[in-house]
Amino acid sequence: MREIGEDFNPEVGFLPRNGHRYYQVFGMWTHRPASVFREIRPHISYFTYRTMRTGVDNGFNESARWHIDSHWQWHSGMELHTGANYVTEGLYESFAIPGTEVVVPTGTYAGWESQIVFFTDQSRPVALNTRFNWGAFLSGSKRTTTADLTLRRGARTSAGIRVSYNDVMLPQGDFTATLAGVNLGYFFTPRIYLQSLIQYSDQIDTWSANIRFGWLNTAGTGLFIVYNEVQGIEALTGPLGRSVYLKFTRQVNVFGG
């Protein structure tokens, strides 16, 4: 269980939302057959975000997901994931989907979606990762196709291309959305790296860039410098936002030893 206050601001942290209690359970069984597959991992998990926001019923279910899946891993490192999710999304106020004229009214929406994930050995110089989801989404349904191609040269350099296509069908209106991105990374040492992400979204008519420099210490601590920029295209021409963040954390053993 994790509890995050409504006024908590993580700045350059990686917290997707605040003002909630988060619960999660997970169970997995691992089987190593004599042939064909290296490993089969059937599992089930559940998480939920329960609101603690002012003016909203305490414990209101903002998001939840039951996940039932099995991972099928070959000796070559390829994997196939076959699963289903029962997804719940609660809206305590109407939600206007950016880049569209669609507004989803308040309410709690729940339903099943299917999921298939396939990827090759991610440690290879060329690696492919694909994902297909289709099923319930808010008041209607959605089909999502995502593909990632990663290229590596030795242990220092990596580059990746990602494209995600969403076909959304709602009673309030239908729309499609494409998100394309490029990842670049260079590792000076195992602890010092420079990474960048450039993305384009046709739904909100923008491209964004993120550059991160990290100098790790231990347990994810160290120095982090992050630069973000968002630029509009066509109707939103020009800079929409720029920011620079500096974060330094260090782990201290108070009692020594």
N, C-alpha and C positions, 0 to 999 in steps of 0.2 A: 504494500500500500504506500502511496506517495501523496502528500498534500501540498499544494501550491496556493499561496494566498492571492487574493484578487489584486493587491497593490504591488506584488513582486514583479520587478523588471530585470530580466537577466542580461540586458545590454548585449554583449557579444556571446552570450551563452547559446545553447541549442534547445531552448524550451519552446515547444510549438504553441502552448496556450497557458493561461494562468487562471486562478479562481476555481480550482477543482480538487477533488480527490480522485486518485487513479488507483484502480485495482486490477491485478493481473494474475492469472493462473495458467500453468502450462504442464503438459504431460506427454512423454514420448517413450516409445518402445523401439529399440534398435535390433534389427535382425541381419545377420551376415550369412547369406545362403552359400551353398557349396559351389554354385556355378551361375553364370550369366551376370548377376549383379554383385557388386562389391558390398553394397549395404542397402537395406530398405528401412525407412524410418517413418512409420505411421505415428501421427501425433494429433493432439487436440489442444486448443488454447482459447482463452477468453480474456478480453480487457474491456474496461468501461471507464469513462470520464463522468463523474457525478459533480454537478455544479455547486459552487459555494458563492455564487455571485449575488450581489445585492439586488433585490427586486425580483428574483427568480426563486421558485420553490426549491428549498434546500434538498439536494439529492436528485434533482432533475437530470435525466439521462441525456447528456449532450452527444455522446458517441459510444458505441459498443460494437463488439464483433466476436462472434463464435467462429473459429477457424478449424476445419477438419481437413486433414491433408495427409499425403504420404510422399516421401522423397525416394526416388529410385535412382541410385547411383551406380554407374558402370565402372569397370576397372580402368577405363580410359580417362576418367574424371568427368565425363558428361553426366548431367543430372536431368531428370524429369520430375516435376512436382504436379500432382493431380489433386485438386482440392475444391472445397466449397466453403463459402463464408455466409453467415447470417448476420447482416449488417443493420444496425439501428442508428439513425441520426435524429436528434431532437432539436427543433428550432424554437427558441423562446421568443424570437422576433422574426419577421419576414426576412427572407434572404434574397437579395438581388445579385444574380450571377454576373460578375464583371464581364464587360464586352458584349453583353446581350441585353435584350429587353425582357428577359425572363425573371420573374419574381416568384419565389416559392413561398407560400403562406406558412404561418406558424403551425406546429404540429409535430408529431412523432412518426417517423417513416421507417419501416422495417421490411426486409425481404432477403431472399437468397440470391447470391451470385456465384457463378462457376469460375474456376481459375486454373489455368495451365501455364506452367513455367518450364522453359527448356534452356539450358546453357551448356556450352562446351567447357573444357578445362580452363578455368580462369587464370591459371599460372602460365599458360602458353603465350608465345609472342603475338598470336592473333586469337582473340576470344570473342564469342558471340553469346548474347544473353537476350532471350525473348520472353514476353509475357502477354497472355491473353486473358481478359476478364470480361464477362458479360452477365447481365442480370439486373437486379433491382438497384435503383439509384434515386434517392429522395422520393418524390411523388411519382416517378416513372421508371425508366430503365436506361442502361448505358452499355455500350460496347467499347472496350479499350484495347488497343494493340500497341505494344511498346517493343522497340528493338534497340539494343546497345551493341556497338562494335568497338572493341578495345585493342589497341596496338601497343606493344612494349618493345623497347630496345634495351636489353640488359636490365639491370636492377635500378637504373637511374631515371630513365625517360619513359613516359607513357602518354598516350593520346586516345581519346574516345569520342565517338559520335553517338548521339542518342536522339531518337524520334519517337514521339508518343502521339497517337491519334485517338480522339474520343468522339464517338457518335452518340449524342444524348437525346433521348425522347421523353418529354415531360408533358403533362396536360397543359401546362402554362406556355409551352412552346418548345420546338426542337432546335438544336444547333450542333455544330461540330467545332472541335478545337484541336489545333495542332501545336505541339511544343517541340522545338528542335534545339539541341545543345551540343557544344563541343567542350570536352574536358582536356586540359593539358597539365602535366605534372613533371617536375624535375626534383630528384632527391640528391642533394649534395652529399649527405650522409644518411644513415638510417634514422637519425633524429632531426635533421634539418632539411626542410623541403619548401618548395614553392609550387602552388597549385592555382589554376584558374578555371573558371566556368563561364562560358558565354552562351546565353539562351535567347531564343526568339519565340514569341507567342503571337499567333495570328488572332487569338481571341481578344487580347487587350491591346494589340497594335504596338508592342514594345519589344525592345531587346534589352537585356541586362547583362552586366559583367561583374564577376566576383573574383578578386585576387587575394589569396591567402598565403602568408608566410608563417611557418611554424618552426620553433626551436624547442623541441620536447625535452623535458627533464625526466620525470618518472610518473607512472600511473596517469598519463594524459595531462600532466601539468607542464608549465613552461611559458614561453613567450609566443604570442599570436598577434599578428598585424593583419587586418582585413580591410580591403578597399572595395566599395560597392558603387556601381553606377547604373542608372536606368535611363534609357533614351527612348523617346517616342518616334514613331514612324508615321508618315502620311498625315492623318488628322491630328496626331499628337506630336508633331515634329518638335525636337529639341530636348534638352535635359530635363528629366522629371525628378531626379534625386541623385545626390552624391553623398557618400559618408566614408569616414575612416575610423576604425576602431583599433584600440590597443588593449590587450589583455595579458596580464602576467599572473600566474598562480604557482605556488610552490608548496609542496607537502612537507610538514614539519612534525617530527616525532617529539611530542611534549615531554614524554617520560624517558626519553633516551633509549638506549639498548639497541 
